[in-house]
Amino acid sequence: MPETRNEDPFDAVVVDPAAYFETPQAIVDDATLTRDEKLRLLDEWELDISERSTAADEGMVPDDSTRLDHDARTAVAIKSAHASVVEGPDVETPSLPMRLWKRLSKMV
């Protein structure tokens, strides 16, 4: 019998936040996420950009000035979004079943 994976949708999103959110501000505005989840997504997105920059500096990827410019603007937006989450109110988060339903319905 095949093994069934009960992976939390958040685990899939945190691997590549940029694939699920158009902007860092979209993470801030997502009411289905807790403060900690928002911070984790923003931190992961920032790490992805940092790793891409390091790879470019070491000549491991082709020099793409358009991508580098986009990453620089996104890094600034991430810092702003991060500050917004940290300084903003910690609003009550919907229940886990409601959050999962909202996330799953967005993915479909």
N, C-alpha and C positions, 0 to 999 in steps of 0.2 A: 504494500500500500504506500503511495507517495506521501512524503512528509508535507504537512501543511504549515506554512509560515504565517503567523499572526503578527505581522509587522505593523507597528503603529505608523499611520500616514506621516506623522511628524518626522520619523526616522528617514523616510524617503526624501522629504523636503529639505532637511538639514544638510544632506549631502551636497546639494546644489541649489541654494536659495534663489539664485538668479534665474533659474529655469522656471520657478514658480511665481516669482514676484517681479513685476516690471521695474519697480524702483524700491529703494530702501524705505521710502515713506509708505509704500504699500504695506510693508510689514508692520510699521507703527499703527497704521489705520485698521489692520485686521483685528476685529473684535473677538475672533475665535481663539486668539493666541494669548497666553499668559505673558506677564512681563518677562519672566525668565526665558520663555520660548522666543520672544522677540529679540532679547539680547543675544541669545545663542545663535539665532539665524543671522543677525547683523555681524556678530563676531566671526561666524563661519564665512560669510560673504567677504568680509575684510581680509580674512586669512587667504581665501582663494585669490584675491587680487594681489596680495603681497607675494604669494608663491609664483604667480604668473610674472610679476615684475622681476623677481629674483631670477627666474628662468630666462627672461629676456636679457637681463644684465649679464648673465653667464653665457649668452649666445646659444641657449638650448632651444629656442624657438625663433622663427623668422621675425625680423623687426617689422612690426606693424604699428605705425604711428597712430593710425585711427583707433586701434584697440587700446593703445597706451593712453591716448587722450580720454577715451571713454572710461577706462579704469580709473584715471586720475579724478575725473568728475564724480564717478560713482563713489570713490573713497571719501571724498568730501561730503557727499550726501549721506553716506553711512555714518560718519562721525556726527553729523547733525541729527540724524535719526536716533542714534544711540543716546545722545544727550537728551533728546526729547522723551525717550522711554524712561531714562533714569530720573529725569526731573519731573515727569508727568505723574498724574495720580495713578495709584494702583487700583484700577477699577475692578469690581467683582467679575470674575471670569465665569462664563456659563458652565454648566455641569459637563463632565467628561462625555457622556453620550451625545449631548447637544453639540459639543465642539467637534467630535468625530463625524457626526452626521453632516455638519456644515462643511468640513474639510472634504469629505468624500463626495458630497454633492457638487463641490467646486471642481473636482478633478474629472468629473464625468463630462 
